[in-house]
């Protein structure tokens, strides 16, 4: 689905797609995507970007953060495995244009599970194994496979956290009987917004961008909240994730024979 916003002849295009799932966008998930035609009767929305603001970075302290060090040791493990549950909503000028849900077993660069994009590309089963993406849209029994190197379908690094300096301690939160430790993004955090919001591309710059990650005392992630805002309602995206089964040995296998090189 294509959403176009004009400003002095400049176009901002948000193409909502979930991991190349075909339903509602293309007859072939691996063909080059062509934007849907836009009726000439539909006026092009204009917008003015608000003055960029930067989410304040918490003041660093001289005291080493052992929990953050332990968290980074966990997240930087290239074989990290866990189950991810995710939801997200994208809005343009206050109107919801896409909503997604994810349920994935993740093991390093490989994963398997389901995705559902409402207003985007539909519902499907996904398997990624050894750099090859396998997709089976809902209502079909046929898997399609192709090799990709697209960050939108990758889950390494974890939440696009590329260095311990991307996070800073931000206090303690109580969730029922649990005491969790909050880590928020610093100005050094540079995520792929398209990946975090399950979009095929995101050509804009977030005026406000923030990630909050909640972890246990042992530095095991429990949940995360991500948000990106562009201008005054030009684009608003939020996504939430929960994490379980860290360290589980998931069996992720290709559902069909991989394509020839």
N, C-alpha and C positions, 0 to 999 in steps of 0.2 A: 504494500500500500504506500502511495506517495503523497506527501503533504508538502505543498509549496507555499513559501512566504516570500513576498517581494519587498525590496527596499532599494529605491533608486536603481532599479535594473538588476540588482544582485539577488540571486535566488538561494534560499536555504531549503534543501530537500532532505526530508527524513524518510527513509525507506524502511518500513517495518518488516523484518524478516527474522524468523527463528531458525537458525542453523540450516538454511537452504531447504526448508520444508515447502513442498510444492503447493499445497492446497490454497486456493484463492489468489495466487500470484502468477504462477507459470505452469504450463503443462509439462515442463521438464525442469526439475530442480537444479540440474547442473548446466543448463544453458545460460548464456549471458542474460542477465535480468534487464528487461526493457520497461521503462516507467509506464504506468498506466496512463492513457490519454486523459487530459483534464479538459472538461467542457469549457468552451469559450464563454458560456453564460455565467460561469462561476467566477466572481470577482477575486482577484489576487489580493490576499491579505497583505497589508503593509505593517511594518513595525519599526520601532525605534529602540535600539539597544540601550538599556540603562547603563549608567556609569559603572564599569566593572568594579566589583568588590572582591576582596580576598578574605576567605575565612581565617580569622586570627589563629596563628599558631601558638599553642600553649607555651608559656615561658619554660625554657629548659632549665633543669637544675644540675648541679654538679654531682649529685648522688647517682651512682650507676643504678640502672633499672634491671635487676636480675630477671624479673618476670618478662620484660621485653626481650632480653637476650635469649631466654628460653623459648619465647614465642617465635623469634626469628630462626632459631635452630630448627624448630619444628616445621615452619613454613618453607624454609629453604631446602628441605629434603626433596629431591627430585622424584622420589617414589612415594610421596605422601598420599595416603588413601583415606577417604571419608565419604559419608553420604551427605549430599547437598539437597536441601529443599529451598526453592526460590520463588518469589513472586515479585512482580513489578508493574508499574503503570506509567505510561507516557501521555502527556497532555500538551496540546497546542492551543493557545489562547483560552485555556480553561476547559477545553473539550477533550475528553478521553479519546485517544486515537489508537492505542494499543495496550493490551494487558497480557501478561504472560505468567505461566507457572512452569516450574522445572522440578523434576525428581530424578537425581542422577547418583549412581555409584561411581566414584572417581578414584582412579589409581594412577598417580603420575599424570602422563599425557593421555591416558586411556579413560574412557567412561562409557556407561550404558544406562539408559533410562528413558524417560518420557518428557515431552514438551508439549505445551498447549498455548498457542498464541491467538487471542481473540482480538480481531481487528488487524491482525498481521498475517501470518502464513498458515495457520491451522494447527492441527494436532498430529503428532507422529511419535514413533519409537526411534531412538537414536543409539548408535554404537559407534564409538571412535576407537580404533585399534591400530597401533603402529602407523599412525599418520594417515590412515584411510577412514573416511567418513561413510557410514552406512545409515541410510534413512528409509523408513517404511511409514508412509503417511497412513493415517487412520482410515479404516475401511478397505484397505488393500492388503494383499499377502506378499507383494513384491518388494524386495529390497533393492535399492540403488546404491552403488558404491563408487567412490572416486577419491583420489588423493588430493588433499588440500593443505595449504599452509596459511590459513586465515586466522588471525587472532580472535575473531568473533566466536569461533568454535573451540577455542582453547581455554583450559582452566588452570594452566600454569603460566605465571605464578599465581598463587592463591590471592583472590580478590585484586589482582594486579599490583600487589605489594611487592616492590622490587628491591627494597632496602629497609633496614631497621629505622632509618631516618625518616621513612614515610609515615611513622606513627609516633604518637606522644601520649603519655599517661594522662587521663582526664578524670580521675577519681574512681569512686566505688559506687555500685548500684545494687540494690536488693531486688531480686526476682523471686518472690515467694520466700522460701527458706534458704535460698542460695545467695551467696555474696559473690558478685561478679565484678571484674575490673575492666574499666572502659579505656579503650585506646582510640584516639581520633586522628584523622589525617592531618599532616602538616602541609605547608606550601610546597614541599618536595614531592608529594604524591601526584603522580601523573598517570591515571588509569586510562584505559581505552573505554570511553563512555559507551560506544556502540556495544562493546562486550558486556559491560555492566548493566546496560538497559536492554540487551537482547535485540538490538537494531542491526541492520546490515551495514549501515554507515552513519556517521555523525560528524558533519563538516563544521559545526559551530564550536564556539568556546564557551564553557560554563562560566557565568559571572559569579555564581556561588557553587562550590563543589565541596562535598563533605562525606567522609566515611567514618562510621563509628563501629568498632569491633569490640564485642564483649567476650571476655575469656575467664576461665576459672583461675584459682590461685596457682594451679599447676601449669598455667599458660595454654590451656586447651581451648580453642575457639568454640563458642556456643552459638552466637548469632551476630549478624551485621546489618547495618542500615546504611544505604547509599543514596545520595541525592545530588541532582544537577539542575540548576536553574539558569535559563538564558533570558536576558531582558526582563521586561515587565509582562510575564505570562507568555512570552514567545514560545518557550518550551519549558516544561516542568516534568522531571522524571524522578521517580523514587523506586527503589527496590530493596527487598528484605530477604535475608538468607538465614537459615538455621543449619547447624552442622552436627552430625552425630557419627558414631561408629568409626572414630579415628583409629587408624592402624589395622582395620579389618582387611583380610585377604580376599578381595573380590575376584571372582572368576569372570573376566571379560573376554569373550570370544567373538570372532567375526561370525555374523549370522549366515553369510554366503561366502563363496570363494572370493578373495580379493582380486581386483582388476590387475591385468598384466601391466608391467612397468612400461 
